[in-house]
Amino acid sequence: MTVMNIPGSKSVTARALFLAAAAEGTTTLLRPLVSDDTEGFAEGLTALGYGVRRETGAWHIEGRPAGPGADTAEVYCRDGATTARFLPTLAAAGHGTYRFDASAQMRRRPLGPLTTALRALGVDLRHGGKEGHHPLAVHAHGVKGGALTLDAGQSSQYLTALLMLGPLTAEGLDITVTDLVSEPYVEITLAMMRAFGAEVRQDGRTYRVAPTGYRARTYDIEPDASTASYFFAAAALEPGRSVTVPGLGTGALQGDLAFVDVLRRMGADVEITATGTTVRSTGRLRGLTVNMRDISDTMPTLAAIAPFADGPVRIEDVANTRVKECDRLDACAENLRRLGVTVTTGPDWIEIQPGAPTGPAEIATHGDHRIVMSFAVTALRTPGITFDDPGCVKKTFPDFHRVFDTFVHTP
C-alpha cells in the first residue's frame, strides 16, 4: 500500500486567507497549499495592505477587520477564480479604491451574479470591459448589509464570497439562493466561518449571517480532496494497486471526497476512517450513470478512467464545468476522441463508451490543470500520451508530475 501526503486544499486555503485577513488578530495557517492560485491570493492581500508572512509549512496573516490597509491598490488575480471573486468582495468592506484584473483565461470566466449582488448592497463597482467580467474597480465605503437574492447556479463561489462578507457588514446579511451548484463547497465555507467566530444559520434556501466579525486563530489546512482524486482513480484503475491518503477521513470538510463513493460503485474497494481514506483496485471497473453536480471538479477524473470500465459511463448535471478554466465537458470529449474513444455530450452531460484508449496522442489541455492531471491517469494504461501544456498544473500542484511519477513507480 502506498501512502500519499497530498498538498493542502486550494478551496480551504483560499477561504482561510479571506477569513484570516478579516479577523481581529494574527492568524497562523498550517500546511497551506503553495501554488500559483494561493500565492496570487496572498500577493493580492499584500497589495491591499494586509500583513502576510510566509514560511515553510505556515503562513501568518495580520487581520484588519476594518478592511484593507491601503487606500488604493492594483491587484492582479492571475488565473485564480477564488482570488478574482473573493478579494473584490473583501475589499468592498473597507474604504478606498481598488482595481482588479486577471489573466485572459480568468477574464473569460463569469462574475455577473456576484457583482450584481454587491451592487444591490450598495457597493460602487464598475467593470472596465465586458459587463460581469474582469477587470473591475471597487470604490469601497463599507457595506451596510441587508437582504438579497442570488443565483449561484453557475458557481457556489458567488455565495461563498457573500457569506464571508456577511460578518463584516454593519447589519448582517440575509441571502436567499434561487439555484445552487456544488453545495458541499458552501458547507466548507459555513464550517470555516464558524471556526473563525461567525454566526450563520440556514432557513431553507436563505442564509442569515450576523454582523459578528471574525476572531483570529491557528487553522490547519486539510489535504486537497480534488487533487487526491487522481491518486484514488489511479489506484482503482491499476490491478493490485492501493493508496491511502491521510488527513482526508470521516471528518473532512471537502465534498469532493465523495469521489471515492463513485469509485466504490464502479467496483473499487474503499475504506474511510477517522484518519484517512484508502482505495484498492479489485481488478474491475463497472460502467455507471452518476450525477456529479456536487463534485463536478472530479468530473474530468472520472472521464479519464471511464474508457476502462466494462460498460458506458454517463456523467450528468455538470453544466457548470463548461465555465471553468475551460469548457471541461468539451475538453474531455475532444481528448478522449483523440484517443479513439467513442463519446457523446449534451448541455450538461457526457457519455463515454468502453474501449481501451490508443496512443500516441497529444492532450489539448486548454491551460487547465485538471485536464492534465486527469489524463495523466489515462496515461497509466495508454502509452504515448503527451500534453501541450504540462506546466499548467502550477495552478494547484506545481510538483504534480514528479509526485505522480514517484507514486506510479512505487510498488
VENRACOR-V764619 format. One record per residue. RES is the residue in three letters. OMEGA is omega in radians with two decimals (999 if undefined). Layout:
res->RES omega->OMEGA
res->RES omega->OMEGA
This chain:
res->MET omega->3.10
res->THR omega->3.06
res->VAL omega->-3.11
res->MET omega->3.02
res->ASN omega->-3.05
res->ILE omega->3.09
res->PRO omega->-3.09
res->GLY omega->-3.11
res->SER omega->3.05
res->LYS omega->-3.11
res->SER omega->-3.12
res->VAL omega->3.13
res->THR omega->-3.12
res->ALA omega->3.12
res->ARG omega->-3.13
res->ALA omega->3.11
res->LEU omega->3.08
res->PHE omega->-3.05
res->LEU omega->3.12
res->ALA omega->3.13
res->ALA omega->-3.08
res->ALA omega->-2.99
res->ALA omega->3.03
res->GLU omega->3.14
res->GLY omega->-3.12
res->THR omega->3.14
res->THR omega->3.01
res->THR omega->3.07
res->LEU omega->-3.13
res->LEU omega->3.11
res->ARG omega->3.07
res->PRO omega->3.03
res->LEU omega->3.04
res->VAL omega->-3.10
res->SER omega->-3.12
res->ASP omega->-3.12
res->ASP omega->-3.05
res->THR omega->3.06
res->GLU omega->3.06
res->GLY omega->3.11
res->PHE omega->-3.14
res->ALA omega->3.11
res->GLU omega->3.07
res->GLY omega->3.07
res->LEU omega->3.13
res->THR omega->3.13
res->ALA omega->-3.14
res->LEU omega->3.07
res->GLY omega->3.05
res->TYR omega->3.09
res->GLY omega->3.14
res->VAL omega->3.09
res->ARG omega->-3.07
res->ARG omega->2.99
res->GLU omega->-3.09
res->THR omega->3.07
res->GLY omega->-3.13
res->ALA omega->3.01
res->TRP omega->-3.10
res->HIS omega->-3.07
res->ILE omega->3.08
res->GLU omega->-3.07
res->GLY omega->3.10
res->ARG omega->-3.09
res->PRO omega->-3.12
res->ALA omega->3.10
res->GLY omega->-3.07
res->PRO omega->3.10
res->GLY omega->3.13
res->ALA omega->3.07
res->ASP omega->3.08
res->THR omega->3.12
res->ALA omega->2.99
res->GLU omega->-3.07
res->VAL omega->3.08
res->TYR omega->-2.99
res->CYS omega->-3.12
res->ARG omega->3.13
res->ASP omega->-2.91
res->GLY omega->3.12
res->ALA omega->3.11
res->THR omega->3.08
res->THR omega->-3.04
res->ALA omega->-3.11
res->ARG omega->-3.06
res->PHE omega->-3.03
res->LEU omega->3.06
res->PRO omega->3.12
res->THR omega->3.08
res->LEU omega->-3.11
res->ALA omega->-3.11
res->ALA omega->-3.13
res->ALA omega->-3.10
res->GLY omega->-3.14
res->HIS omega->-3.12
res->GLY omega->3.13
res->THR omega->-3.02
res->TYR omega->-3.11
res->ARG omega->-3.07
res->PHE omega->3.02
res->ASP omega->-3.05
res->ALA omega->3.13
res->SER omega->3.10
res->ALA omega->3.13
res->GLN omega->-3.11
res->MET omega->3.08
res->ARG omega->-3.14
res->ARG omega->-3.05
res->ARG omega->-2.98
res->PRO omega->3.04
res->LEU omega->-2.91
res->GLY omega->-3.11
res->PRO omega->3.12
res->LEU omega->-3.09
res->THR omega->3.05
res->THR omega->3.13
res->ALA omega->3.13
res->LEU omega->3.10
res->ARG omega->3.11
res->ALA omega->3.09
res->LEU omega->3.09
res->GLY omega->3.14
res->VAL omega->3.08
res->ASP omega->-3.05
res->LEU omega->-3.09
res->ARG omega->3.08
res->HIS omega->-3.09
res->GLY omega->3.14
res->GLY omega->-3.14
res->LYS omega->-3.14
res->GLU omega->3.13
res->GLY omega->-3.13
res->HIS omega->2.97
res->HIS omega->0.05
res->PRO omega->3.11
res->LEU omega->3.09
res->ALA omega->3.09
res->VAL omega->3.05
res->HIS omega->-2.89
res->ALA omega->3.05
res->HIS omega->-3.09
res->GLY omega->-3.13
res->VAL omega->-3.13
res->LYS omega->-3.08
res->GLY omega->-3.13
res->GLY omega->-3.09
res->ALA omega->3.09
res->LEU omega->3.08
res->THR omega->-3.03
res->LEU omega->2.96
res->ASP omega->3.12
res->ALA omega->-3.13
res->GLY omega->3.07
res->GLN omega->-3.07
res->SER omega->3.06
res->SER omega->3.14
res->GLN omega->3.07
res->TYR omega->3.13
res->LEU omega->3.13
res->THR omega->-3.13
res->ALA omega->-3.11
res->LEU omega->3.07
res->LEU omega->-3.11
res->MET omega->3.07
res->LEU omega->-2.99
res->GLY omega->-3.12
res->PRO omega->-3.14
res->LEU omega->-3.14
res->THR omega->-3.12
res->ALA omega->-3.03
res->GLU omega->-3.08
res->GLY omega->-3.10
res->LEU omega->2.91
res->ASP omega->-3.07
res->ILE omega->3.07
res->THR omega->-3.04
res->VAL omega->3.12
res->THR omega->3.10
res->ASP omega->-3.07
res->LEU omega->3.06
res->VAL omega->3.08
res->SER omega->-3.06
res->GLU omega->3.11
res->PRO omega->3.10
res->TYR omega->3.07
res->VAL omega->3.08
res->GLU omega->3.04
res->ILE omega->-3.11
res->THR omega->-3.09
res->LEU omega->-3.14
res->ALA omega->-3.12
res->MET omega->3.08
res->MET omega->3.13
res->ARG omega->3.11
res->ALA omega->3.11
res->PHE omega->2.99
res->GLY omega->-3.12
res->ALA omega->3.06
res->GLU omega->-3.12
res->VAL omega->3.00
res->ARG omega->-3.07
res->GLN omega->3.06
res->ASP omega->-3.07
res->GLY omega->3.13
res->ARG omega->3.11
res->THR omega->3.11
res->TYR omega->-3.11
res->ARG omega->-3.05
res->VAL omega->-3.14
res->ALA omega->-3.11
res->PRO omega->-3.01
res->THR omega->-2.90
res->GLY omega->-3.14
res->TYR omega->3.09
res->ARG omega->3.14
res->ALA omega->3.13
res->ARG omega->2.93
res->THR omega->-3.02
res->TYR omega->-3.11
res->ASP omega->-3.12
res->ILE omega->3.14
res->GLU omega->3.14
res->PRO omega->-3.07
res->ASP omega->-3.10
res->ALA omega->3.11
res->SER omega->3.09
res->THR omega->3.13
res->ALA omega->-3.07
res->SER omega->-3.12
res->TYR omega->3.13
res->PHE omega->3.05
res->PHE omega->-3.13
res->ALA omega->3.12
res->ALA omega->3.13
res->ALA omega->3.12
res->ALA omega->-3.05
res->LEU omega->-2.98
res->GLU omega->3.14
res->PRO omega->3.11
res->GLY omega->-3.08
res->ARG omega->3.01
res->SER omega->3.12
res->VAL omega->3.02
res->THR omega->3.06
res->VAL omega->3.09
res->PRO omega->3.10
res->GLY omega->3.06
res->LEU omega->-3.09
res->GLY omega->-3.03
res->THR omega->-3.14
res->GLY omega->-3.08
res->ALA omega->3.13
res->LEU omega->-2.89
res->GLN omega->3.12
res->GLY omega->-3.11
res->ASP omega->3.02
res->LEU omega->3.10
res->ALA omega->3.03
res->PHE omega->-3.14
res->VAL omega->3.05
res->ASP omega->3.05
res->VAL omega->3.11
res->LEU omega->3.10
res->ARG omega->3.10
res->ARG omega->3.14
res->MET omega->3.07
res->GLY omega->3.12
res->ALA omega->3.06
res->ASP omega->-3.06
res->VAL omega->3.08
res->GLU omega->3.11
res->ILE omega->3.12
res->THR omega->3.11
res->ALA omega->-3.02
res->THR omega->-3.11
res->GLY omega->-3.12
res->THR omega->3.13
res->THR omega->3.04
res->VAL omega->3.12
res->ARG omega->3.04
res->SER omega->2.99
res->THR omega->3.14
res->GLY omega->-3.11
res->ARG omega->2.99
res->LEU omega->3.14
res->ARG omega->3.00
res->GLY omega->3.14
res->LEU omega->2.93
res->THR omega->-3.04
res->VAL omega->3.02
res->ASN omega->-3.09
res->MET omega->-3.13
res->ARG omega->-3.06
res->ASP omega->-3.11
res->ILE omega->-2.95
res->SER omega->3.08
res->ASP omega->3.11
res->THR omega->3.08
res->MET omega->3.12
res->PRO omega->3.11
res->THR omega->3.12
res->LEU omega->3.13
res->ALA omega->-3.07
res->ALA omega->3.11
res->ILE omega->-3.07
res->ALA omega->-3.11
res->PRO omega->-3.10
res->PHE omega->3.08
res->ALA omega->-3.10
res->ASP omega->3.09
res->GLY omega->-3.11
res->PRO omega->3.02
res->VAL omega->3.14
res->ARG omega->-3.12
res->ILE omega->-3.01
res->GLU omega->3.01
res->ASP omega->-3.13
res->VAL omega->3.13
res->ALA omega->-3.09
res->ASN omega->3.10
res->THR omega->3.10
res->ARG omega->3.14
res->VAL omega->3.03
res->LYS omega->3.12
res->GLU omega->2.98
res->CYS omega->2.99
res->ASP omega->-2.99
res->ARG omega->3.07
res->LEU omega->-3.13
res->ASP omega->-3.13
res->ALA omega->3.11
res->CYS omega->-3.14
res->ALA omega->-3.14
res->GLU omega->-3.06
res->ASN omega->3.06
res->LEU omega->3.09
res->ARG omega->3.06
res->ARG omega->-3.12
res->LEU omega->3.06
res->GLY omega->-3.10
res->VAL omega->3.11
res->THR omega->-3.05
res->VAL omega->2.96
res->THR omega->-3.13
res->THR omega->3.01
res->GLY omega->-3.09
res->PRO omega->-3.08
res->ASP omega->-3.11
res->TRP omega->3.04
res->ILE omega->3.10
res->GLU omega->-3.00
res->ILE omega->-3.11
res->GLN omega->3.11
res->PRO omega->3.14
res->GLY omega->-3.04
res->ALA omega->3.06
res->PRO omega->3.13
res->THR omega->3.06
res->GLY omega->-0.08
res->PRO omega->3.09
res->ALA omega->3.05
res->GLU omega->3.13
res->ILE omega->3.06
res->ALA omega->-3.00
res->THR omega->-3.06
res->HIS omega->3.12
res->GLY omega->-3.03
res->ASP omega->-3.11
res->HIS omega->-3.07
res->ARG omega->3.05
res->ILE omega->3.12
res->VAL omega->-3.03
res->MET omega->3.11
res->SER omega->-3.08
res->PHE omega->2.94
res->ALA omega->3.08
res->VAL omega->3.07
res->THR omega->-3.08
res->ALA omega->3.10
res->LEU omega->-3.11
res->ARG omega->-3.09
res->THR omega->-3.13
res->PRO omega->3.01
res->GLY omega->3.09
res->ILE omega->3.03
res->THR omega->-3.09
res->PHE omega->3.14
res->ASP omega->3.12
res->ASP omega->-3.08
res->PRO omega->-3.06
res->GLY omega->-3.11
res->CYS omega->3.05
res->VAL omega->3.13
res->LYS omega->-3.12
res->LYS omega->-3.10
res->THR omega->-3.04
res->PHE omega->-3.05
res->PRO omega->-3.07
res->ASP omega->-3.01
res->PHE omega->-3.01
res->HIS omega->3.12
res->ARG omega->-3.10
res->VAL omega->-3.13
res->PHE omega->3.11
res->ASP omega->3.09
res->THR omega->3.11
res->PHE omega->-3.11
res->VAL omega->-3.08
res->HIS omega->3.03
res->THR omega->-3.11
res->PRO omega->999
